[in-house]
């Protein structure tokens, strides 16, 4: 599935498309809608880079058993 965001909306944010995806990923992670792995993929960053982005904003990791199991399932699908 693809989501299309019109160019005028992207321009009004004054963010690059990559920055906009990072903002979306951070927000969804913060709201417990995405795991760390899912959010880092949405942001097009590796998990370490995404963790650094979160830390720079003072956002703590909430990586529990459920997130770990979801990431394991994602890895199984990818392989």
N, CA, C, O and CB atoms as a CASP TS submission, in Angstrom:
PFRMAT TS
TARGET T0000
AUTHOR 0000-0000-0000
METHOD Language model
MODEL 1
PARENT N/A
ATOM      1  N   UNK     1       0.839  -1.173   0.000  1.00  0.00           N
ATOM      2  CA  UNK     1       0.000   0.000   0.000  1.00  0.00           C
ATOM      3  C   UNK     1       0.884   1.236   0.000  1.00  0.00           C
ATOM      4  O   UNK     1       1.913   1.288   0.673  1.00  0.00           O
ATOM      5  CB  UNK     1      -0.954  -0.002   1.208  1.00  0.00           C
ATOM      6  N   UNK     2       0.470   2.196  -0.747  1.00  0.00           N
ATOM      7  CA  UNK     2       1.192   3.465  -0.804  1.00  0.00           C
ATOM      8  C   UNK     2       0.271   4.588  -0.364  1.00  0.00           C
ATOM      9  O   UNK     2      -0.940   4.553  -0.586  1.00  0.00           O
ATOM     10  CB  UNK     2       1.737   3.733  -2.227  1.00  0.00           C
ATOM     11  N   UNK     3       0.869   5.574   0.258  1.00  0.00           N
ATOM     12  CA  UNK     3       0.140   6.771   0.649  1.00  0.00           C
ATOM     13  C   UNK     3       0.744   7.933  -0.119  1.00  0.00           C
ATOM     14  O   UNK     3       1.960   8.122  -0.122  1.00  0.00           O
ATOM     15  CB  UNK     3       0.200   7.010   2.201  1.00  0.00           C
ATOM     16  N   UNK     4      -0.100   8.700  -0.762  1.00  0.00           N
ATOM     17  CA  UNK     4       0.358   9.846  -1.538  1.00  0.00           C
ATOM     18  C   UNK     4       0.007  11.113  -0.779  1.00  0.00           C
ATOM     19  O   UNK     4      -1.144  11.335  -0.406  1.00  0.00           O
ATOM     20  CB  UNK     4      -0.272   9.855  -2.961  1.00  0.00           C
ATOM     21  N   UNK     5       1.010  11.932  -0.561  1.00  0.00           N
ATOM     22  CA  UNK     5       0.817  13.232   0.078  1.00  0.00           C
ATOM     23  C   UNK     5       1.105  14.283  -0.973  1.00  0.00           C
ATOM     24  O   UNK     5       2.180  14.303  -1.572  1.00  0.00           O
ATOM     25  CB  UNK     5       1.740  13.413   1.346  1.00  0.00           C
ATOM     26  N   UNK     6       0.148  15.143  -1.188  1.00  0.00           N
ATOM     27  CA  UNK     6       0.308  16.133  -2.252  1.00  0.00           C
ATOM     28  C   UNK     6       1.505  17.038  -1.968  1.00  0.00           C
ATOM     29  O   UNK     6       1.870  17.293  -0.821  1.00  0.00           O
ATOM     30  CB  UNK     6      -0.974  16.975  -2.404  1.00  0.00           C
ATOM     31  N   UNK     7       2.089  17.504  -3.048  1.00  0.00           N
ATOM     32  CA  UNK     7       3.295  18.337  -2.948  1.00  0.00           C
ATOM     33  C   UNK     7       3.031  19.610  -2.150  1.00  0.00           C
ATOM     34  O   UNK     7       3.909  20.062  -1.415  1.00  0.00           O
ATOM     35  CB  UNK     7       3.809  18.697  -4.345  1.00  0.00           C
ATOM     36  N   UNK     8       1.842  20.198  -2.279  1.00  0.00           N
ATOM     37  CA  UNK     8       1.565  21.427  -1.545  1.00  0.00           C
ATOM     38  C   UNK     8       1.518  21.177  -0.033  1.00  0.00           C
ATOM     39  O   UNK     8       1.899  22.049   0.749  1.00  0.00           O
ATOM     40  CB  UNK     8       0.242  22.037  -2.019  1.00  0.00           C
ATOM     41  N   UNK     9       1.058  20.001   0.378  1.00  0.00           N
ATOM     42  CA  UNK     9       1.058  19.655   1.804  1.00  0.00           C
ATOM     43  C   UNK     9       2.496  19.486   2.287  1.00  0.00           C
ATOM     44  O   UNK     9       2.865  19.993   3.346  1.00  0.00           O
ATOM     45  CB  UNK     9       0.237  18.355   2.063  1.00  0.00           C
ATOM     46  N   UNK    10       3.301  18.777   1.511  1.00  0.00           N
ATOM     47  CA  UNK    10       4.711  18.573   1.883  1.00  0.00           C
ATOM     48  C   UNK    10       5.413  19.924   1.983  1.00  0.00           C
ATOM     49  O   UNK    10       6.150  20.171   2.938  1.00  0.00           O
ATOM     50  CB  UNK    10       5.437  17.657   0.847  1.00  0.00           C
ATOM     51  N   UNK    11       5.195  20.779   1.026  1.00  0.00           N
ATOM     52  CA  UNK    11       5.839  22.098   1.035  1.00  0.00           C
ATOM     53  C   UNK    11       5.384  22.938   2.221  1.00  0.00           C
ATOM     54  O   UNK    11       6.173  23.688   2.795  1.00  0.00           O
ATOM     55  CB  UNK    11       5.545  22.840  -0.266  1.00  0.00           C
ATOM     56  N   UNK    12       4.118  22.813   2.584  1.00  0.00           N
ATOM     57  CA  UNK    12       3.625  23.617   3.704  1.00  0.00           C
ATOM     58  C   UNK    12       4.259  23.209   5.028  1.00  0.00           C
ATOM     59  O   UNK    12       4.297  24.007   5.965  1.00  0.00           O
ATOM     60  CB  UNK    12       2.117  23.501   3.804  1.00  0.00           C
ATOM     61  N   UNK    13       4.754  21.981   5.117  1.00  0.00           N
ATOM     62  CA  UNK    13       5.425  21.548   6.347  1.00  0.00           C
ATOM     63  C   UNK    13       6.839  22.096   6.447  1.00  0.00           C
ATOM     64  O   UNK    13       7.427  22.119   7.528  1.00  0.00           O
ATOM     65  CB  UNK    13       5.460  20.032   6.420  1.00  0.00           C
ATOM     66  N   UNK    14       7.383  22.536   5.323  1.00  0.00           N
ATOM     67  CA  UNK    14       8.779  22.994   5.250  1.00  0.00           C
ATOM     68  C   UNK    14       9.753  21.893   5.644  1.00  0.00           C
ATOM     69  O   UNK    14      10.836  22.148   6.170  1.00  0.00           O
ATOM     70  CB  UNK    14       8.988  24.211   6.150  1.00  0.00           C
ATOM     71  N   UNK    15       9.332  20.661   5.374  1.00  0.00           N
ATOM     72  CA  UNK    15      10.179  19.496   5.615  1.00  0.00           C
ATOM     73  C   UNK    15      10.447  18.815   4.285  1.00  0.00           C
ATOM     74  O   UNK    15       9.652  18.919   3.351  1.00  0.00           O
ATOM     75  CB  UNK    15       9.517  18.508   6.626  1.00  0.00           C
ATOM     76  N   UNK    16      11.566  18.121   4.208  1.00  0.00           N
ATOM     77  CA  UNK    16      11.797  17.283   3.044  1.00  0.00           C
ATOM     78  C   UNK    16      10.910  16.047   3.185  1.00  0.00           C
ATOM     79  O   UNK    16      10.446  15.750   4.286  1.00  0.00           O
ATOM     80  CB  UNK    16      13.316  16.893   2.906  1.00  0.00           C
ATOM     81  N   UNK    17      10.667  15.328   2.102  1.00  0.00           N
ATOM     82  CA  UNK    17       9.891  14.097   2.230  1.00  0.00           C
ATOM     83  C   UNK    17      10.496  13.119   3.257  1.00  0.00           C
ATOM     84  O   UNK    17       9.759  12.458   3.989  1.00  0.00           O
ATOM     85  CB  UNK    17       9.786  13.417   0.872  1.00  0.00           C
ATOM     86  N   UNK    18      11.814  13.030   3.309  1.00  0.00           N
ATOM     87  CA  UNK    18      12.475  12.151   4.277  1.00  0.00           C
ATOM     88  C   UNK    18      12.213  12.620   5.705  1.00  0.00           C
ATOM     89  O   UNK    18      11.944  11.806   6.589  1.00  0.00           O
ATOM     90  CB  UNK    18      13.988  12.097   4.009  1.00  0.00           C
ATOM     91  N   UNK    19      12.291  13.923   5.930  1.00  0.00           N
ATOM     92  CA  UNK    19      12.026  14.463   7.264  1.00  0.00           C
ATOM     93  C   UNK    19      10.575  14.240   7.670  1.00  0.00           C
ATOM     94  O   UNK    19      10.290  13.958   8.834  1.00  0.00           O
ATOM     95  CB  UNK    19      12.358  15.957   7.311  1.00  0.00           C
ATOM     96  N   UNK    20       9.664  14.365   6.718  1.00  0.00           N
ATOM     97  CA  UNK    20       8.253  14.140   6.997  1.00  0.00           C
ATOM     98  C   UNK    20       8.005  12.694   7.410  1.00  0.00           C
ATOM     99  O   UNK    20       7.234  12.434   8.334  1.00  0.00           O
ATOM    100  CB  UNK    20       7.404  14.494   5.774  1.00  0.00           C
ATOM    101  N   UNK    21       8.652  11.760   6.737  1.00  0.00           N
ATOM    102  CA  UNK    21       8.517  10.343   7.107  1.00  0.00           C
ATOM    103  C   UNK    21       9.107  10.087   8.489  1.00  0.00           C
ATOM    104  O   UNK    21       8.564   9.291   9.255  1.00  0.00           O
ATOM    105  CB  UNK    21       9.208   9.440   6.062  1.00  0.00           C
ATOM    106  N   UNK    22      10.207  10.751   8.814  1.00  0.00           N
ATOM    107  CA  UNK    22      10.789  10.604  10.149  1.00  0.00           C
ATOM    108  C   UNK    22       9.827  11.126  11.213  1.00  0.00           C
ATOM    109  O   UNK    22       9.661  10.505  12.263  1.00  0.00           O
ATOM    110  CB  UNK    22      12.137  11.347  10.237  1.00  0.00           C
ATOM    111  N   UNK    23       9.197  12.262  10.942  1.00  0.00           N
ATOM    112  CA  UNK    23       8.232  12.816  11.891  1.00  0.00           C
ATOM    113  C   UNK    23       7.065  11.863  12.103  1.00  0.00           C
ATOM    114  O   UNK    23       6.615  11.656  13.230  1.00  0.00           O
ATOM    115  CB  UNK    23       7.718  14.173  11.403  1.00  0.00           C
ATOM    116  N   UNK    24       6.584  11.290  11.021  1.00  0.00           N
ATOM    117  CA  UNK    24       5.487  10.334  11.113  1.00  0.00           C
ATOM    118  C   UNK    24       5.912   9.108  11.916  1.00  0.00           C
ATOM    119  O   UNK    24       5.166   8.627  12.768  1.00  0.00           O
ATOM    120  CB  UNK    24       5.016   9.917   9.710  1.00  0.00           C
ATOM    121  N   UNK    25       7.108   8.611  11.641  1.00  0.00           N
ATOM    122  CA  UNK    25       7.615   7.439  12.353  1.00  0.00           C
ATOM    123  C   UNK    25       7.770   7.713  13.845  1.00  0.00           C
ATOM    124  O   UNK    25       7.397   6.879  14.671  1.00  0.00           O
ATOM    125  CB  UNK    25       8.953   7.002  11.764  1.00  0.00           C
ATOM    126  N   UNK    26       8.311   8.864  14.192  1.00  0.00           N
ATOM    127  CA  UNK    26       8.491   9.230  15.604  1.00  0.00           C
ATOM    128  C   UNK    26       7.135   9.309  16.300  1.00  0.00           C
ATOM    129  O   UNK    26       6.956   8.781  17.397  1.00  0.00           O
ATOM    130  CB  UNK    26       9.244  10.583  15.733  1.00  0.00           C
ATOM    131  N   UNK    27       6.192   9.969  15.654  1.00  0.00           N
ATOM    132  CA  UNK    27       4.868  10.128  16.249  1.00  0.00           C
ATOM    133  C   UNK    27       4.181   8.785  16.457  1.00  0.00           C
ATOM    134  O   UNK    27       3.616   8.532  17.521  1.00  0.00           O
ATOM    135  CB  UNK    27       4.002  11.022  15.376  1.00  0.00           C
ATOM    136  N   UNK    28       4.225   7.930  15.451  1.00  0.00           N
ATOM    137  CA  UNK    28       3.569   6.625  15.573  1.00  0.00           C
ATOM    138  C   UNK    28       4.265   5.744  16.609  1.00  0.00           C
ATOM    139  O   UNK    28       3.610   4.976  17.313  1.00  0.00           O
ATOM    140  CB  UNK    28       3.545   5.914  14.216  1.00  0.00           C
ATOM    141  N   UNK    29       5.583   5.852  16.703  1.00  0.00           N
ATOM    142  CA  UNK    29       6.303   5.106  17.735  1.00  0.00           C
ATOM    143  C   UNK    29       5.919   5.625  19.116  1.00  0.00           C
ATOM    144  O   UNK    29       5.660   4.844  20.031  1.00  0.00           O
ATOM    145  CB  UNK    29       7.832   5.213  17.523  1.00  0.00           C
ATOM    146  N   UNK    30       5.885   6.925  19.257  1.00  0.00           N
ATOM    147  CA  UNK    30       5.571   7.554  20.536  1.00  0.00           C
ATOM    148  C   UNK    30       4.161   7.173  21.003  1.00  0.00           C
ATOM    149  O   UNK    30       3.920   7.039  22.202  1.00  0.00           O
ATOM    150  CB  UNK    30       5.699   9.083  20.424  1.00  0.00           C
ATOM    151  N   UNK    31       3.249   7.002  20.072  1.00  0.00           N
ATOM    152  CA  UNK    31       1.866   6.654  20.398  1.00  0.00           C
ATOM    153  C   UNK    31       1.649   5.149  20.492  1.00  0.00           C
ATOM    154  O   UNK    31       0.510   4.692  20.592  1.00  0.00           O
ATOM    155  CB  UNK    31       0.931   7.236  19.363  1.00  0.00           C
ATOM    156  N   UNK    32       2.737   4.371  20.461  1.00  0.00           N
ATOM    157  CA  UNK    32       2.680   2.903  20.544  1.00  0.00           C
ATOM    158  C   UNK    32       1.920   2.273  19.382  1.00  0.00           C
ATOM    159  O   UNK    32       1.298   1.224  19.546  1.00  0.00           O
ATOM    160  CB  UNK    32       2.033   2.484  21.848  1.00  0.00           C
ATOM    161  N   UNK    33       1.966   2.895  18.228  1.00  0.00           N
ATOM    162  CA  UNK    33       1.317   2.343  17.039  1.00  0.00           C
ATOM    163  C   UNK    33       2.292   1.520  16.209  1.00  0.00           C
ATOM    164  O   UNK    33       1.876   0.650  15.444  1.00  0.00           O
ATOM    165  CB  UNK    33       0.723   3.463  16.188  1.00  0.00           C
ATOM    166  N   UNK    34       3.587   1.789  16.354  1.00  0.00           N
ATOM    167  CA  UNK    34       4.627   1.042  15.652  1.00  0.00           C
ATOM    168  C   UNK    34       5.699   0.610  16.636  1.00  0.00           C
ATOM    169  O   UNK    34       5.984   1.305  17.611  1.00  0.00           O
ATOM    170  CB  UNK    34       5.243   1.885  14.517  1.00  0.00           C
ATOM    171  N   UNK    35       6.285  -0.536  16.368  1.00  0.00           N
ATOM    172  CA  UNK    35       7.435  -0.975  17.166  1.00  0.00           C
ATOM    173  C   UNK    35       8.660  -0.168  16.740  1.00  0.00           C
ATOM    174  O   UNK    35       8.620   0.578  15.762  1.00  0.00           O
ATOM    175  CB  UNK    35       7.692  -2.515  16.995  1.00  0.00           C
ATOM    176  N   UNK    36       9.722  -0.330  17.474  1.00  0.00           N
ATOM    177  CA  UNK    36      10.974   0.343  17.134  1.00  0.00           C
ATOM    178  C   UNK    36      11.434  -0.057  15.734  1.00  0.00           C
ATOM    179  O   UNK    36      11.845   0.792  14.944  1.00  0.00           O
ATOM    180  CB  UNK    36      12.064   0.012  18.171  1.00  0.00           C
ATOM    181  N   UNK    37      11.363  -1.333  15.436  1.00  0.00           N
ATOM    182  CA  UNK    37      11.783  -1.811  14.113  1.00  0.00           C
ATOM    183  C   UNK    37      10.924  -1.261  12.996  1.00  0.00           C
ATOM    184  O   UNK    37      11.436  -0.832  11.962  1.00  0.00           O
ATOM    185  CB  UNK    37      11.750  -3.317  14.070  1.00  0.00           C
ATOM    186  N   UNK    38       9.616  -1.273  13.204  1.00  0.00           N
ATOM    187  CA  UNK    38       8.709  -0.751  12.186  1.00  0.00           C
ATOM    188  C   UNK    38       8.920   0.742  11.978  1.00  0.00           C
ATOM    189  O   UNK    38       8.971   1.213  10.842  1.00  0.00           O
ATOM    190  CB  UNK    38       7.257  -1.027  12.573  1.00  0.00           C
ATOM    191  N   UNK    39       9.043   1.481  13.064  1.00  0.00           N
ATOM    192  CA  UNK    39       9.225   2.928  12.965  1.00  0.00           C
ATOM    193  C   UNK    39      10.551   3.275  12.295  1.00  0.00           C
ATOM    194  O   UNK    39      10.620   4.212  11.499  1.00  0.00           O
ATOM    195  CB  UNK    39       9.157   3.567  14.352  1.00  0.00           C
ATOM    196  N   UNK    40      11.590   2.532  12.611  1.00  0.00           N
ATOM    197  CA  UNK    40      12.886   2.828  11.986  1.00  0.00           C
ATOM    198  C   UNK    40      12.837   2.547  10.488  1.00  0.00           C
ATOM    199  O   UNK    40      13.452   3.271   9.705  1.00  0.00           O
ATOM    200  CB  UNK    40      14.009   1.999  12.645  1.00  0.00           C
ATOM    201  N   UNK    41      12.117   1.509  10.083  1.00  0.00           N
ATOM    202  CA  UNK    41      11.966   1.240   8.644  1.00  0.00           C
ATOM    203  C   UNK    41      11.166   2.347   7.965  1.00  0.00           C
ATOM    204  O   UNK    41      11.524   2.786   6.872  1.00  0.00           O
ATOM    205  CB  UNK    41      11.279  -0.122   8.417  1.00  0.00           C
ATOM    206  N   UNK    42      10.084   2.802   8.601  1.00  0.00           N
ATOM    207  CA  UNK    42       9.289   3.890   8.036  1.00  0.00           C
ATOM    208  C   UNK    42      10.135   5.152   7.878  1.00  0.00           C
ATOM    209  O   UNK    42       9.990   5.889   6.902  1.00  0.00           O
ATOM    210  CB  UNK    42       8.065   4.177   8.920  1.00  0.00           C
ATOM    211  N   UNK    43      11.009   5.390   8.837  1.00  0.00           N
ATOM    212  CA  UNK    43      11.880   6.568   8.793  1.00  0.00           C
ATOM    213  C   UNK    43      13.071   6.376   7.857  1.00  0.00           C
ATOM    214  O   UNK    43      13.862   7.298   7.660  1.00  0.00           O
ATOM    215  CB  UNK    43      12.379   6.896  10.188  1.00  0.00           C
ATOM    216  N   UNK    44      13.199   5.180   7.279  1.00  0.00           N
ATOM    217  CA  UNK    44      14.332   4.846   6.391  1.00  0.00           C
ATOM    218  C   UNK    44      15.662   5.020   7.111  1.00  0.00           C
ATOM    219  O   UNK    44      16.626   5.550   6.559  1.00  0.00           O
ATOM    220  CB  UNK    44      14.307   5.726   5.124  1.00  0.00           C
ATOM    221  N   UNK    45      15.689   4.559   8.359  1.00  0.00           N
ATOM    222  CA  UNK    45      16.897   4.630   9.181  1.00  0.00           C
ATOM    223  C   UNK    45      17.126   3.244   9.785  1.00  0.00           C
ATOM    224  O   UNK    45      16.189   2.464   9.953  1.00  0.00           O
ATOM    225  CB  UNK    45      16.771   5.737  10.306  1.00  0.00           C
ATOM    226  N   UNK    46      18.378   2.958  10.105  1.00  0.00           N
ATOM    227  CA  UNK    46      18.577   1.725  10.863  1.00  0.00           C
ATOM    228  C   UNK    46      18.144   1.996  12.307  1.00  0.00           C
ATOM    229  O   UNK    46      17.958   3.146  12.704  1.00  0.00           O
ATOM    230  CB  UNK    46      20.082   1.238  10.791  1.00  0.00           C
ATOM    231  N   UNK    47      17.989   0.929  13.080  1.00  0.00           N
ATOM    232  CA  UNK    47      17.457   1.099  14.435  1.00  0.00           C
ATOM    233  C   UNK    47      18.345   1.982  15.301  1.00  0.00           C
ATOM    234  O   UNK    47      17.845   2.754  16.119  1.00  0.00           O
ATOM    235  CB  UNK    47      17.287  -0.251  15.097  1.00  0.00           C
ATOM    236  N   UNK    48      19.639   1.873  15.127  1.00  0.00           N
ATOM    237  CA  UNK    48      20.561   2.694  15.924  1.00  0.00           C
ATOM    238  C   UNK    48      20.340   4.182  15.624  1.00  0.00           C
ATOM    239  O   UNK    48      20.256   4.999  16.541  1.00  0.00           O
ATOM    240  CB  UNK    48      22.039   2.297  15.633  1.00  0.00           C
ATOM    241  N   UNK    49      20.246   4.525  14.336  1.00  0.00           N
ATOM    242  CA  UNK    49      20.022   5.923  13.951  1.00  0.00           C
ATOM    243  C   UNK    49      18.688   6.422  14.488  1.00  0.00           C
ATOM    244  O   UNK    49      18.586   7.549  14.975  1.00  0.00           O
ATOM    245  CB  UNK    49      20.067   6.078  12.420  1.00  0.00           C
ATOM    246  N   UNK    50      17.663   5.571  14.396  1.00  0.00           N
ATOM    247  CA  UNK    50      16.349   5.974  14.883  1.00  0.00           C
ATOM    248  C   UNK    50      16.365   6.161  16.398  1.00  0.00           C
ATOM    249  O   UNK    50      15.733   7.081  16.917  1.00  0.00           O
ATOM    250  CB  UNK    50      15.292   4.936  14.487  1.00  0.00           C
ATOM    251  N   UNK    51      17.075   5.303  17.098  1.00  0.00           N
ATOM    252  CA  UNK    51      17.201   5.458  18.550  1.00  0.00           C
ATOM    253  C   UNK    51      17.896   6.770  18.884  1.00  0.00           C
ATOM    254  O   UNK    51      17.519   7.445  19.842  1.00  0.00           O
ATOM    255  CB  UNK    51      17.977   4.273  19.159  1.00  0.00           C
ATOM    256  N   UNK    52      18.899   7.132  18.110  1.00  0.00           N
ATOM    257  CA  UNK    52      19.586   8.407  18.327  1.00  0.00           C
ATOM    258  C   UNK    52      18.647   9.581  18.076  1.00  0.00           C
ATOM    259  O   UNK    52      18.686  10.575  18.802  1.00  0.00           O
ATOM    260  CB  UNK    52      20.819   8.515  17.418  1.00  0.00           C
ATOM    261  N   UNK    53      17.801   9.470  17.046  1.00  0.00           N
ATOM    262  CA  UNK    53      16.821  10.517  16.772  1.00  0.00           C
ATOM    263  C   UNK    53      15.855  10.655  17.947  1.00  0.00           C
ATOM    264  O   UNK    53      15.554  11.768  18.378  1.00  0.00           O
ATOM    265  CB  UNK    53      16.049  10.213  15.471  1.00  0.00           C
ATOM    266  N   UNK    54      15.371   9.533  18.462  1.00  0.00           N
ATOM    267  CA  UNK    54      14.478   9.563  19.614  1.00  0.00           C
ATOM    268  C   UNK    54      15.173  10.204  20.815  1.00  0.00           C
ATOM    269  O   UNK    54      14.595  11.053  21.494  1.00  0.00           O
ATOM    270  CB  UNK    54      14.005   8.142  19.965  1.00  0.00           C
ATOM    271  N   UNK    55      16.408   9.796  21.070  1.00  0.00           N
ATOM    272  CA  UNK    55      17.153  10.329  22.218  1.00  0.00           C
ATOM    273  C   UNK    55      17.364  11.830  22.083  1.00  0.00           C
ATOM    274  O   UNK    55      17.297  12.555  23.076  1.00  0.00           O
ATOM    275  CB  UNK    55      18.508   9.621  22.357  1.00  0.00           C
ATOM    276  N   UNK    56      17.619  12.305  20.864  1.00  0.00           N
ATOM    277  CA  UNK    56      17.838  13.735  20.667  1.00  0.00           C
ATOM    278  C   UNK    56      16.592  14.551  20.974  1.00  0.00           C
ATOM    279  O   UNK    56      16.669  15.756  21.214  1.00  0.00           O
ATOM    280  CB  UNK    56      18.287  14.002  19.244  1.00  0.00           C
ATOM    281  N   UNK    57      15.444  13.884  20.965  1.00  0.00           N
ATOM    282  CA  UNK    57      14.169  14.547  21.279  1.00  0.00           C
ATOM    283  C   UNK    57      13.671  14.219  22.680  1.00  0.00           C
ATOM    284  O   UNK    57      12.579  14.629  23.074  1.00  0.00           O
ATOM    285  CB  UNK    57      13.113  14.152  20.264  1.00  0.00           C
ATOM    286  N   UNK    58      14.481  13.478  23.425  1.00  0.00           N
ATOM    287  CA  UNK    58      14.096  13.131  24.792  1.00  0.00           C
ATOM    288  C   UNK    58      12.983  12.101  24.861  1.00  0.00           C
ATOM    289  O   UNK    58      12.243  12.044  25.843  1.00  0.00           O
ATOM    290  CB  UNK    58      13.673  14.362  25.524  1.00  0.00           C
ATOM    291  N   UNK    59      12.864  11.291  23.826  1.00  0.00           N
ATOM    292  CA  UNK    59      11.824  10.253  23.778  1.00  0.00           C
ATOM    293  C   UNK    59      12.456   8.930  24.187  1.00  0.00           C
ATOM    294  O   UNK    59      13.408   8.464  23.562  1.00  0.00           O
ATOM    295  CB  UNK    59      11.176  10.149  22.346  1.00  0.00           C
ATOM    296  N   UNK    60      11.922   8.340  25.230  1.00  0.00           N
ATOM    297  CA  UNK    60      12.493   7.085  25.724  1.00  0.00           C
ATOM    298  C   UNK    60      11.953   5.898  24.939  1.00  0.00           C
ATOM    299  O   UNK    60      10.862   5.936  24.371  1.00  0.00           O
ATOM    300  CB  UNK    60      12.193   6.908  27.218  1.00  0.00           C
ATOM    301  N   UNK    61      12.750   4.857  24.930  1.00  0.00           N
ATOM    302  CA  UNK    61      12.333   3.614  24.288  1.00  0.00           C
ATOM    303  C   UNK    61      11.334   2.904  25.181  1.00  0.00           C
ATOM    304  O   UNK    61      11.507   2.866  26.399  1.00  0.00           O
ATOM    305  CB  UNK    61      13.550   2.701  23.992  1.00  0.00           C
ATOM    306  N   UNK    62      10.309   2.352  24.600  1.00  0.00           N
ATOM    307  CA  UNK    62       9.370   1.516  25.328  1.00  0.00           C
ATOM    308  C   UNK    62       9.363   0.168  24.626  1.00  0.00           C
ATOM    309  O   UNK    62       8.389  -0.247  23.998  1.00  0.00           O
ATOM    310  CB  UNK    62       7.926   2.156  25.386  1.00  0.00           C
ATOM    311  N   UNK    63      10.477  -0.474  24.766  1.00  0.00           N
ATOM    312  CA  UNK    63      10.715  -1.724  24.058  1.00  0.00           C
ATOM    313  C   UNK    63      10.545  -2.875  25.035  1.00  0.00           C
ATOM    314  O   UNK    63      11.448  -3.208  25.802  1.00  0.00           O
ATOM    315  CB  UNK    63      12.128  -1.746  23.411  1.00  0.00           C
ATOM    316  N   UNK    64       9.375  -3.464  24.985  1.00  0.00           N
ATOM    317  CA  UNK    64       9.073  -4.560  25.887  1.00  0.00           C
ATOM    318  C   UNK    64       9.009  -5.881  25.152  1.00  0.00           C
ATOM    319  O   UNK    64       9.442  -5.991  24.004  1.00  0.00           O
ATOM    320  CB  UNK    64       7.770  -4.305  26.606  1.00  0.00           C
ATOM    321  N   UNK    65       8.476  -6.864  25.810  1.00  0.00           N
ATOM    322  CA  UNK    65       8.375  -8.211  25.257  1.00  0.00           C
ATOM    323  C   UNK    65       7.536  -8.210  23.980  1.00  0.00           C
ATOM    324  O   UNK    65       7.896  -8.858  22.997  1.00  0.00           O
ATOM    325  CB  UNK    65       7.769  -9.172  26.292  1.00  0.00           C
ATOM    326  N   UNK    66       6.430  -7.490  23.997  1.00  0.00           N
ATOM    327  CA  UNK    66       5.548  -7.467  22.823  1.00  0.00           C
ATOM    328  C   UNK    66       6.270  -6.894  21.601  1.00  0.00           C
ATOM    329  O   UNK    66       6.141  -7.421  20.496  1.00  0.00           O
ATOM    330  CB  UNK    66       4.281  -6.642  23.121  1.00  0.00           C
ATOM    331  N   UNK    67       7.026  -5.819  21.805  1.00  0.00           N
ATOM    332  CA  UNK    67       7.774  -5.225  20.698  1.00  0.00           C
ATOM    333  C   UNK    67       8.864  -6.170  20.200  1.00  0.00           C
ATOM    334  O   UNK    67       9.102  -6.281  18.998  1.00  0.00           O
ATOM    335  CB  UNK    67       8.392  -3.891  21.129  1.00  0.00           C
ATOM    336  N   UNK    68       9.517  -6.841  21.131  1.00  0.00           N
ATOM    337  CA  UNK    68      10.560  -7.795  20.767  1.00  0.00           C
ATOM    338  C   UNK    68       9.981  -8.922  19.916  1.00  0.00           C
ATOM    339  O   UNK    68      10.552  -9.288  18.889  1.00  0.00           O
ATOM    340  CB  UNK    68      11.231  -8.368  22.026  1.00  0.00           C
ATOM    341  N   UNK    69       8.851  -9.466  20.346  1.00  0.00           N
ATOM    342  CA  UNK    69       8.219 -10.553  19.595  1.00  0.00           C
ATOM    343  C   UNK    69       7.756 -10.082  18.220  1.00  0.00           C
ATOM    344  O   UNK    69       7.880 -10.821  17.243  1.00  0.00           O
ATOM    345  CB  UNK    69       7.033 -11.121  20.380  1.00  0.00           C
ATOM    346  N   UNK    70       7.228  -8.873  18.129  1.00  0.00           N
ATOM    347  CA  UNK    70       6.795  -8.322  16.840  1.00  0.00           C
ATOM    348  C   UNK    70       7.994  -8.144  15.912  1.00  0.00           C
ATOM    349  O   UNK    70       7.903  -8.439  14.720  1.00  0.00           O
ATOM    350  CB  UNK    70       6.065  -6.970  17.038  1.00  0.00           C
ATOM    351  N   UNK    71       9.109  -7.669  16.445  1.00  0.00           N
ATOM    352  CA  UNK    71      10.312  -7.520  15.618  1.00  0.00           C
ATOM    353  C   UNK    71      10.841  -8.879  15.169  1.00  0.00           C
ATOM    354  O   UNK    71      11.315  -9.011  14.041  1.00  0.00           O
ATOM    355  CB  UNK    71      11.404  -6.761  16.389  1.00  0.00           C
ATOM    356  N   UNK    72      10.769  -9.880  16.025  1.00  0.00           N
ATOM    357  CA  UNK    72      11.188 -11.225  15.620  1.00  0.00           C
ATOM    358  C   UNK    72      10.325 -11.740  14.486  1.00  0.00           C
ATOM    359  O   UNK    72      10.842 -12.337  13.542  1.00  0.00           O
ATOM    360  CB  UNK    72      11.125 -12.190  16.805  1.00  0.00           C
ATOM    361  N   UNK    73       9.022 -11.522  14.559  1.00  0.00           N
ATOM    362  CA  UNK    73       8.131 -11.941  13.480  1.00  0.00           C
ATOM    363  C   UNK    73       8.438 -11.213  12.193  1.00  0.00           C
ATOM    364  O   UNK    73       8.403 -11.810  11.117  1.00  0.00           O
ATOM    365  CB  UNK    73       6.689 -11.712  13.866  1.00  0.00           C
ATOM    366  N   UNK    74       8.736  -9.937  12.290  1.00  0.00           N
ATOM    367  CA  UNK    74       9.096  -9.148  11.115  1.00  0.00           C
ATOM    368  C   UNK    74      10.382  -9.701  10.492  1.00  0.00           C
ATOM    369  O   UNK    74      10.483  -9.817   9.270  1.00  0.00           O
ATOM    370  CB  UNK    74       9.271  -7.651  11.493  1.00  0.00           C
ATOM    371  N   UNK    75      11.338 -10.033  11.312  1.00  0.00           N
ATOM    372  CA  UNK    75      12.589 -10.600  10.784  1.00  0.00           C
ATOM    373  C   UNK    75      12.354 -11.934  10.088  1.00  0.00           C
ATOM    374  O   UNK    75      12.979 -12.219   9.067  1.00  0.00           O
ATOM    375  CB  UNK    75      13.609 -10.779  11.910  1.00  0.00           C
ATOM    376  N   UNK    76      11.469 -12.743  10.626  1.00  0.00           N
ATOM    377  CA  UNK    76      11.166 -14.031  10.000  1.00  0.00           C
ATOM    378  C   UNK    76      10.521 -13.835   8.640  1.00  0.00           C
ATOM    379  O   UNK    76      10.801 -14.591   7.710  1.00  0.00           O
ATOM    380  CB  UNK    76      10.250 -14.862  10.897  1.00  0.00           C
ATOM    381  N   UNK    77       9.667 -12.836   8.510  1.00  0.00           N
ATOM    382  CA  UNK    77       8.993 -12.567   7.235  1.00  0.00           C
ATOM    383  C   UNK    77       9.999 -12.052   6.216  1.00  0.00           C
ATOM    384  O   UNK    77       9.949 -12.436   5.047  1.00  0.00           O
ATOM    385  CB  UNK    77       7.845 -11.545   7.422  1.00  0.00           C
ATOM    386  N   UNK    78      10.909 -11.188   6.646  1.00  0.00           N
ATOM    387  CA  UNK    78      11.893 -10.583   5.754  1.00  0.00           C
ATOM    388  C   UNK    78      12.874 -11.626   5.233  1.00  0.00           C
ATOM    389  O   UNK    78      13.295 -11.555   4.079  1.00  0.00           O
ATOM    390  CB  UNK    78      12.648  -9.463   6.473  1.00  0.00           C
ATOM    391  N   UNK    79      13.232 -12.571   6.050  1.00  0.00           N
ATOM    392  CA  UNK    79      14.236 -13.561   5.647  1.00  0.00           C
ATOM    393  C   UNK    79      13.624 -14.546   4.771  1.00  0.00           C
ATOM    394  O   UNK    79      14.298 -15.471   4.317  1.00  0.00           O
ATOM    395  CB  UNK    79      14.861 -14.247   6.821  1.00  0.00           C
TER
END
